[in-house]
């Protein structure tokens, strides 16, 4: 064998060894998290994406790691975290709750990412025969308008902001049914117990029993509907929490969020 063939053979052997070392190293990294748990606190509007796709994908990538989610309104989750909820990662439907926790030094602000973006939409039951065709019709609704409780539910805060900037908030007070989270609002409309409701576009997309009749008019929201995500301060399993955060930023995970109607903000 001439020298050129020997060099090629050596290079090939080195390449095979390098791939083997890399693969075993990656496997070891995944296996090193075996038995760990990621406690996720996430806004209710994220439940379908996480439960149906993202959590199974992460647990498959990291065998032996368990993700335990807690879903609620972002305001409720903020209160739970302030009162000792053992969360490792928090994903909010609004910066308001994340910023509050940051000011209280309860999150690792270095990991805080402006991650997803959503839209605020008006929905009615799928078979509705009402004349509700846009946000402008809310002032004429004779029945019930379902929104999240503005005191704790970001979707409700956005709904209040939209209607206030439209000049119809005071006129709708007696018509409002306040939900504990955006899923409760969605269900009210889907079941026909409310004539219409204000939810996120992603929620509307998840339920075949409702239809979207309008988006929040331009200029009625001062800021986009941003979903930030961050690690909590001193997570119980920092390595697993970090791996989960990195997983969320992968193209595969971002594609899942987009499938559910979110826009990647960062």
C-alpha positions as CSV (number, residue, x, y, z in Angstrom):
1,X,0.0,0.0,0.0
2,X,1.5,3.3,-1.0
3,X,1.8,6.2,1.4
4,X,-1.3,8.1,0.0
5,X,-3.5,5.1,0.6
6,X,-2.1,4.7,4.1
7,X,-2.9,8.4,4.9
8,X,-6.5,8.0,3.6
9,X,-7.0,4.8,5.7
10,X,-5.7,6.5,8.8
11,X,-7.9,9.5,8.3
12,X,-10.9,7.2,7.8
13,X,-10.1,5.3,11.1
14,X,-9.7,8.6,13.0
15,X,-13.0,9.8,11.7
16,X,-14.8,6.6,12.8
17,X,-13.3,6.9,16.2
18,X,-14.2,10.6,16.5
19,X,-17.8,9.8,15.6
20,X,-17.9,7.0,18.1
21,X,-16.5,9.3,20.8
22,X,-19.0,12.0,20.0
23,X,-22.0,9.7,19.9
24,X,-21.0,8.0,23.2
25,X,-20.4,11.5,24.7
26,X,-23.8,12.7,23.6
27,X,-25.5,9.5,24.9
28,X,-23.6,9.9,28.2
29,X,-24.9,13.5,28.5
30,X,-28.4,12.3,27.9
31,X,-28.0,9.4,30.3
32,X,-26.5,11.6,33.0
33,X,-29.9,13.1,33.5
34,X,-31.6,9.8,34.0
35,X,-33.9,9.9,37.0
36,X,-34.1,13.8,37.0
37,X,-37.3,15.7,36.8
38,X,-38.2,19.0,35.2
39,X,-41.0,20.9,37.0
40,X,-42.6,23.1,34.4
41,X,-45.0,26.0,35.2
42,X,-46.7,27.1,32.0
43,X,-49.6,29.2,30.9
44,X,-52.8,27.3,30.2
45,X,-52.7,28.3,26.6
46,X,-49.5,26.2,26.2
47,X,-51.0,22.9,27.5
48,X,-51.8,21.3,24.2
49,X,-48.4,22.0,22.7
50,X,-46.6,20.7,25.7
51,X,-48.7,17.7,26.5
52,X,-49.3,16.4,23.0
53,X,-45.9,17.0,21.5
54,X,-43.1,18.8,23.3
55,X,-42.9,16.9,26.6
56,X,-43.0,13.5,24.8
57,X,-40.3,14.7,22.4
58,X,-38.1,15.9,25.3
59,X,-38.5,12.7,27.3
60,X,-37.7,10.6,24.3
61,X,-34.5,12.6,23.7
62,X,-33.6,12.3,27.4
63,X,-34.6,8.8,28.5
64,X,-35.3,8.6,32.2
65,X,-36.1,12.3,32.6
66,X,-39.7,13.2,33.6
67,X,-41.3,16.5,32.9
68,X,-44.1,17.4,35.4
69,X,-46.2,20.3,34.2
70,X,-48.4,22.7,36.1
71,X,-50.9,24.7,34.0
72,X,-52.9,27.7,35.1
73,X,-53.3,31.4,34.3
74,X,-49.9,33.2,34.4
75,X,-51.1,35.2,37.4
76,X,-52.0,32.1,39.4
77,X,-48.6,30.6,38.5
78,X,-46.9,33.7,39.6
79,X,-48.6,33.5,43.0
80,X,-47.8,29.8,43.3
81,X,-44.2,30.4,42.6
82,X,-44.1,33.2,45.1
83,X,-45.6,30.8,47.6
84,X,-43.0,28.1,47.1
85,X,-44.1,26.1,44.0
86,X,-41.2,23.9,43.2
87,X,-40.9,25.0,39.5
88,X,-37.7,24.7,37.5
89,X,-38.9,26.5,34.4
90,X,-41.7,29.2,34.0
91,X,-43.3,30.1,30.7
92,X,-45.7,33.0,31.0
93,X,-48.3,34.4,28.6
94,X,-47.3,37.9,29.5
95,X,-44.2,39.8,30.6
96,X,-46.1,41.3,33.5
97,X,-45.9,38.1,35.6
98,X,-42.3,37.3,34.6
99,X,-41.1,40.8,35.4
100,X,-42.7,40.6,38.8
101,X,-40.9,37.4,39.6
102,X,-37.6,38.9,38.2
103,X,-38.0,41.9,40.5
104,X,-38.4,39.5,43.4
105,X,-35.3,37.6,42.4
106,X,-37.3,34.4,41.9
107,X,-36.1,33.7,38.4
108,X,-32.6,33.5,36.8
109,X,-33.0,36.6,34.7
110,X,-29.9,35.7,32.6
111,X,-32.1,32.9,31.1
112,X,-35.2,35.1,30.4
113,X,-36.1,34.9,26.7
114,X,-38.8,36.7,24.8
115,X,-39.8,33.5,23.1
116,X,-43.2,33.3,21.5
117,X,-45.9,35.7,20.2
118,X,-49.6,35.2,20.0
119,X,-52.7,37.1,18.8
120,X,-55.9,38.2,20.5
121,X,-59.0,37.1,18.7
122,X,-62.8,37.2,19.1
123,X,-64.6,33.8,18.9
124,X,-68.2,32.6,18.8
125,X,-69.7,29.1,18.9
126,X,-69.1,27.2,15.6
127,X,-72.8,27.1,14.7
128,X,-73.6,30.6,16.0
129,X,-76.2,32.6,14.1
130,X,-75.5,35.8,16.0
131,X,-74.6,39.1,14.3
132,X,-71.2,39.2,16.1
133,X,-68.7,39.6,13.3
134,X,-66.0,41.8,14.8
135,X,-64.8,43.4,18.0
136,X,-66.9,46.5,17.0
137,X,-70.0,44.4,17.6
138,X,-69.2,43.8,21.3
139,X,-71.0,46.9,22.4
140,X,-74.2,45.5,20.9
141,X,-74.0,42.0,22.4
142,X,-77.2,41.2,24.4
143,X,-75.9,38.0,26.0
144,X,-72.6,37.0,27.6
145,X,-69.0,38.0,26.7
146,X,-66.5,35.6,28.1
147,X,-63.0,36.8,29.0
148,X,-60.2,35.9,31.4
149,X,-60.3,37.6,34.8
150,X,-58.2,40.7,34.2
151,X,-56.8,40.5,37.7
152,X,-54.9,37.3,37.1
153,X,-55.3,36.1,33.5
154,X,-53.1,37.8,30.8
155,X,-55.7,37.0,28.1
156,X,-58.2,38.9,30.2
157,X,-55.8,41.8,30.7
158,X,-55.4,42.0,26.9
159,X,-59.1,41.8,26.4
160,X,-59.7,44.7,28.8
161,X,-56.9,46.7,27.1
162,X,-58.5,46.2,23.7
163,X,-62.0,47.1,24.8
164,X,-60.8,50.1,26.9
165,X,-58.9,51.5,23.9
166,X,-62.0,51.0,21.8
167,X,-64.0,52.9,24.3
168,X,-66.4,50.1,25.0
169,X,-65.1,48.6,28.3
170,X,-67.6,50.4,30.6
171,X,-70.5,49.5,28.3
172,X,-69.7,45.8,28.5
173,X,-69.3,45.3,32.3
174,X,-72.7,43.8,32.9
175,X,-72.2,41.3,30.1
176,X,-68.9,39.8,31.1
177,X,-68.3,36.3,32.4
178,X,-64.8,36.1,33.9
179,X,-62.9,32.8,33.4
180,X,-60.1,31.6,35.7
181,X,-57.9,31.0,32.7
182,X,-58.1,31.2,28.9
183,X,-59.1,27.6,28.6
184,X,-62.1,28.2,30.7
185,X,-63.1,31.1,28.4
186,X,-62.6,28.8,25.4
187,X,-64.8,26.1,26.9
188,X,-67.6,28.6,27.7
189,X,-67.8,29.6,24.1
190,X,-67.4,26.1,22.7
191,X,-70.2,24.8,24.9
192,X,-72.5,27.8,24.0
193,X,-72.8,29.2,27.5
194,X,-71.3,32.4,26.3
195,X,-72.3,34.2,23.1
196,X,-68.7,35.1,22.3
197,X,-65.3,35.3,24.0
198,X,-61.8,36.8,23.7
199,X,-58.9,34.3,23.6
200,X,-55.6,33.7,21.9
201,X,-55.5,32.7,18.3
202,X,-53.7,29.4,19.4
203,X,-56.6,28.5,21.7
204,X,-59.2,29.1,19.0
205,X,-57.2,26.9,16.6
206,X,-57.2,24.1,19.2
207,X,-61.0,23.7,19.4
208,X,-63.3,22.8,16.4
209,X,-66.4,24.0,18.2
210,X,-65.5,27.7,17.9
211,X,-64.8,30.0,15.0
212,X,-62.8,33.2,14.9
213,X,-64.7,36.3,13.7
214,X,-62.0,39.0,14.2
215,X,-58.6,40.0,15.5
216,X,-58.0,42.8,17.9
217,X,-58.1,46.0,15.9
218,X,-54.8,47.7,15.1
219,X,-53.6,50.0,17.8
220,X,-55.7,48.6,20.5
221,X,-52.8,46.7,22.1
222,X,-49.8,48.7,23.1
223,X,-47.4,45.8,23.1
224,X,-47.4,42.4,21.3
225,X,-48.6,39.3,23.2
226,X,-45.3,37.9,24.2
227,X,-44.6,34.6,26.0
228,X,-41.3,34.8,27.9
229,X,-39.6,31.7,29.3
230,X,-37.0,31.5,32.0
231,X,-35.4,29.2,34.6
232,X,-36.3,29.7,38.2
233,X,-33.6,30.7,40.7
234,X,-32.0,27.6,42.3
235,X,-33.9,24.9,40.4
236,X,-33.9,21.5,42.0
237,X,-32.4,19.9,38.9
238,X,-30.4,22.7,37.2
239,X,-28.9,20.4,34.6
240,X,-32.3,19.1,33.5
241,X,-33.8,22.6,33.6
242,X,-31.0,23.8,31.3
243,X,-31.4,20.9,29.0
244,X,-35.1,21.6,28.8
245,X,-34.5,25.3,28.0
246,X,-32.1,24.4,25.3
247,X,-34.5,21.9,23.9
248,X,-37.2,24.6,23.6
249,X,-34.9,26.6,21.3
250,X,-34.3,23.8,18.9
251,X,-35.7,24.0,15.3
252,X,-37.8,20.9,16.1
253,X,-39.4,22.4,19.2
254,X,-40.0,25.8,17.5
255,X,-41.7,24.0,14.6
256,X,-44.2,22.5,17.1
257,X,-45.0,25.9,18.6
258,X,-45.6,27.2,15.0
259,X,-47.9,24.2,14.3
260,X,-50.1,25.3,17.2
261,X,-50.3,28.8,15.8
262,X,-47.6,30.6,17.8
263,X,-45.0,32.9,16.1
264,X,-41.4,32.6,17.2
265,X,-40.4,35.9,18.6
266,X,-36.8,35.1,19.5
